[in-house]
Amino acid sequence: MRKISSSFPPSKLTISVAGSTVLAATAASLAVAVWPTAASAQQSAGHHQATATALPVTWGLTEPSPGTLAGYVAAGQRASVLHQVSAAQARLAAAQRAAAAQRAKEEAARLAATPAATPSTAPTPPAVTTAASGSPQQIAMAMLSSYGWSSGQFSCLDSLWNAESGWNTYASNPSSGAYGIPQALPGSKMASAGPDWQTNPVTQIKWGLSYIQSTYGSPCAAWGHEESAGWY
């Protein structure tokens, strides 16, 4: 029979499992739980040898035999290691999810703290009527091109407004209520061109040219109507 060179009971049970060493049990628990008969025989005989048949565990095996204590211990160790690895992976995944949730929460808080851009509520300044220099006739002549008319239309416009008001900004017809250079009827219609329609010749001329354009198409057409009907 082959002898086991290690002392009995061993201080530590060492089992080779798939190339790695596992410390299975302490000598005290192992001696009491597994080899009570062998330990008693050892003490009574006064020697430190045991046969392979007396011990179901052998040392130095690469793969423990199934059904032996080494096999049971190795299987239990494998299951324990796999369980620990699985638990560690689960803890890592949970930590990663918690970190991602925390980052999302912090980003949401940052966006909530950032004031949103609001559209400007500043009122749009009213259109300013630029005061043109010169007489009302010169002002009207300078404005013809902005309505798409050539300077040749001015002679008709000059005749038209000479007949209506003499180019007088304050001309008023007491019988009809017409007012200003273009003799708007009523004069308050010219408020659409500017609030200073009663005193500003530029505002009155702007309104008068717009009226001629929308009603007759050109100053010469308006003058033709004036000549035939006595009004425009």
C-alpha positions as CSV (number, residue, x, y, z in Angstrom):
1,M,0.0,0.0,0.0
2,R,1.2,3.6,-0.9
3,K,1.9,5.8,2.1
4,I,0.9,9.5,2.5
5,S,4.0,11.5,3.4
6,S,2.0,14.4,5.1
7,S,1.2,14.3,8.8
8,F,-2.2,13.1,9.9
9,P,-4.5,14.7,10.4
10,P,-3.2,17.4,7.9
11,S,-3.2,21.1,9.1
12,K,-4.8,22.1,5.7
13,L,-6.3,20.0,3.0
14,T,-4.9,21.1,-0.4
15,I,-6.8,20.0,-3.6
16,S,-5.7,20.9,-7.1
17,V,-8.8,21.8,-9.2
18,A,-8.3,22.8,-12.8
19,G,-4.8,24.1,-12.1
20,S,-5.7,26.2,-9.0
21,T,-5.2,25.3,-5.4
22,V,-8.1,25.3,-2.9
23,L,-7.7,25.2,0.9
24,A,-10.6,23.0,1.9
25,A,-10.8,22.7,5.7
26,T,-8.8,22.9,8.9
27,A,-7.3,19.8,10.3
28,A,-9.5,19.8,13.4
29,S,-12.8,19.9,11.7
30,L,-11.6,17.5,9.0
31,A,-10.3,15.0,11.5
32,V,-13.4,15.0,13.5
33,A,-15.9,15.0,10.6
34,V,-14.1,12.7,8.1
35,W,-11.4,10.5,9.7
36,P,-12.4,9.8,13.3
37,T,-11.5,6.1,12.9
38,A,-8.2,6.8,11.2
39,A,-7.2,9.4,13.8
40,S,-8.0,7.0,16.7
41,A,-5.9,4.3,15.0
42,Q,-3.1,6.7,14.5
43,Q,-3.0,7.7,18.2
44,S,-3.2,4.1,19.5
45,A,-0.6,2.7,17.1
46,G,1.8,5.6,17.9
47,H,2.9,6.2,14.3
48,H,2.1,8.8,11.6
49,Q,1.3,6.6,8.6
50,A,-2.0,5.8,7.0
51,T,-3.0,3.7,4.0
52,A,-4.6,5.1,0.9
53,T,-7.7,2.9,1.6
54,A,-8.0,4.5,5.1
55,L,-8.1,8.0,3.6
56,P,-10.7,8.8,0.9
57,V,-8.7,12.0,0.0
58,T,-5.4,12.0,-2.0
59,W,-3.1,15.0,-2.4
60,G,-1.6,16.3,-5.6
61,L,-4.3,15.1,-8.0
62,T,-5.0,17.4,-11.0
63,E,-8.6,16.3,-11.2
64,P,-10.2,14.9,-8.0
65,S,-12.1,11.7,-8.5
66,P,-15.9,11.9,-8.3
67,G,-17.3,10.5,-5.1
68,T,-14.3,11.3,-3.0
69,L,-14.1,14.1,-0.5
70,A,-11.8,16.0,-2.9
71,G,-14.4,15.7,-5.6
72,Y,-17.2,17.0,-3.3
73,V,-15.0,19.9,-2.1
74,A,-13.9,20.8,-5.6
75,A,-17.5,20.8,-6.9
76,G,-18.6,22.9,-4.0
77,Q,-15.7,25.3,-4.5
78,R,-16.6,25.7,-8.2
79,A,-20.2,26.4,-7.4
80,S,-19.1,28.9,-4.8
81,V,-16.7,30.7,-7.1
82,L,-19.3,30.9,-9.9
83,H,-21.9,32.2,-7.5
84,Q,-19.4,34.9,-6.3
85,V,-18.5,35.9,-9.9
86,S,-22.2,36.1,-10.8
87,A,-22.9,38.2,-7.7
88,A,-20.0,40.5,-8.4
89,Q,-21.1,41.0,-12.0
90,A,-24.6,41.9,-10.8
91,R,-23.3,44.4,-8.3
92,L,-21.1,46.0,-11.0
93,A,-24.1,46.3,-13.4
94,A,-26.2,47.8,-10.6
95,A,-23.5,50.3,-9.8
96,Q,-23.2,51.3,-13.5
97,R,-27.0,51.8,-13.7
98,A,-27.0,53.9,-10.5
99,A,-24.1,56.1,-11.9
100,A,-25.9,56.6,-15.2
101,A,-29.1,57.6,-13.3
102,Q,-27.2,60.0,-11.1
103,R,-25.6,61.6,-14.2
104,A,-29.0,62.0,-15.8
105,K,-30.4,63.5,-12.7
106,E,-27.6,66.0,-12.4
107,E,-27.9,67.0,-16.1
108,A,-31.7,67.5,-15.7
109,A,-31.0,69.7,-12.6
110,R,-28.5,71.7,-14.6
111,L,-30.9,72.3,-17.5
112,A,-33.6,73.3,-15.1
113,A,-31.4,75.9,-13.4
114,T,-30.4,77.4,-16.8
115,P,-32.8,80.3,-17.6
116,A,-34.5,79.7,-20.9
117,A,-34.0,82.3,-23.6
118,T,-37.1,84.4,-23.8
119,P,-38.1,86.4,-26.9
120,S,-37.5,90.1,-26.6
121,T,-40.6,92.0,-25.4
122,A,-39.2,95.4,-26.3
123,P,-41.8,97.3,-28.3
124,T,-41.1,97.8,-31.9
125,P,-40.3,101.5,-32.4
126,P,-42.8,103.2,-34.6
127,A,-41.8,104.1,-38.1
128,V,-40.2,107.5,-38.1
129,T,-41.2,109.8,-40.9
130,T,-38.0,111.3,-42.1
131,A,-38.3,115.0,-42.6
132,A,-37.3,115.8,-46.2
133,S,-35.8,119.2,-47.0
134,G,-37.3,121.6,-49.4
135,S,-40.7,122.6,-50.4
136,P,-43.7,120.2,-50.5
137,Q,-43.2,120.0,-54.3
138,Q,-39.6,119.0,-54.0
139,I,-40.5,116.4,-51.4
140,A,-43.1,114.9,-53.7
141,M,-40.7,114.9,-56.6
142,A,-38.1,113.0,-54.6
143,M,-40.7,110.4,-53.5
144,L,-42.1,109.5,-57.0
145,S,-39.5,106.8,-57.7
146,S,-40.4,104.9,-54.5
147,Y,-43.9,104.3,-56.0
148,G,-42.5,103.2,-59.4
149,W,-43.2,106.4,-61.2
150,S,-40.8,108.5,-63.4
151,S,-40.2,112.2,-62.9
152,G,-42.5,112.8,-65.9
153,Q,-45.5,112.2,-63.6
154,F,-44.7,115.2,-61.5
155,S,-46.2,117.7,-63.8
156,C,-49.6,115.9,-63.5
157,L,-49.2,115.7,-59.7
158,D,-48.3,119.4,-59.5
159,S,-51.4,120.4,-61.5
160,L,-53.6,118.1,-59.4
161,W,-52.6,119.3,-56.0
162,N,-52.4,122.9,-57.1
163,A,-56.0,122.7,-57.9
164,E,-56.9,120.9,-54.7
165,S,-55.0,122.8,-52.0
166,G,-52.3,124.9,-53.6
167,W,-49.8,122.5,-51.8
168,N,-50.9,124.0,-48.5
169,T,-50.3,121.6,-45.5
170,Y,-53.1,123.3,-43.5
171,A,-55.7,123.7,-46.4
172,S,-59.1,122.8,-45.1
173,N,-62.5,122.7,-46.9
174,P,-65.1,123.8,-44.4
175,S,-68.0,122.4,-46.5
176,S,-66.6,118.9,-47.1
177,G,-64.1,118.5,-44.3
178,A,-61.2,117.7,-46.7
179,Y,-57.8,118.5,-45.3
180,G,-54.2,118.9,-46.3
181,I,-52.2,118.9,-49.5
182,P,-54.0,115.9,-51.0
183,Q,-57.4,117.1,-49.6
184,A,-58.1,113.8,-47.9
185,L,-61.8,113.3,-47.0
186,P,-62.0,113.2,-44.1
187,G,-58.6,114.4,-43.2
188,S,-58.2,111.8,-40.4
189,K,-57.7,109.1,-43.1
190,M,-54.1,110.4,-43.3
191,A,-53.4,109.0,-39.8
192,S,-52.6,105.7,-41.5
193,A,-49.5,107.3,-42.8
194,G,-48.4,108.9,-39.5
195,P,-49.8,110.5,-36.3
196,D,-48.6,113.9,-37.4
197,W,-50.8,114.0,-40.4
198,Q,-52.3,117.4,-39.5
199,T,-48.9,119.3,-39.6
200,N,-46.3,117.2,-41.5
201,P,-46.3,117.6,-45.3
202,V,-44.2,114.5,-45.7
203,T,-46.9,112.4,-44.0
204,Q,-49.6,114.0,-46.1
205,I,-47.7,113.5,-49.4
206,K,-47.0,109.8,-48.5
207,W,-50.7,109.2,-47.9
208,G,-51.7,111.1,-51.1
209,L,-49.3,109.2,-53.3
210,S,-50.5,105.9,-51.9
211,Y,-54.1,106.9,-52.5
212,I,-53.4,107.8,-56.1
213,Q,-51.5,104.6,-56.7
214,S,-54.3,102.3,-55.3
215,T,-57.2,104.3,-56.9
216,Y,-55.9,105.5,-60.3
217,G,-52.5,103.9,-60.8
218,S,-50.6,107.2,-61.5
219,P,-50.7,111.0,-60.9
220,C,-51.5,111.6,-64.6
221,A,-54.5,109.3,-64.5
222,A,-55.7,111.0,-61.3
223,W,-55.2,114.4,-63.0
224,G,-57.3,113.2,-66.0
225,H,-60.1,112.3,-63.7
226,E,-59.9,115.7,-61.9
227,E,-60.1,117.5,-65.2
228,S,-63.2,115.6,-66.3
229,A,-65.1,115.3,-63.0
230,G,-63.7,118.2,-61.0
231,W,-62.5,115.9,-58.2
232,Y,-60.4,112.8,-57.8
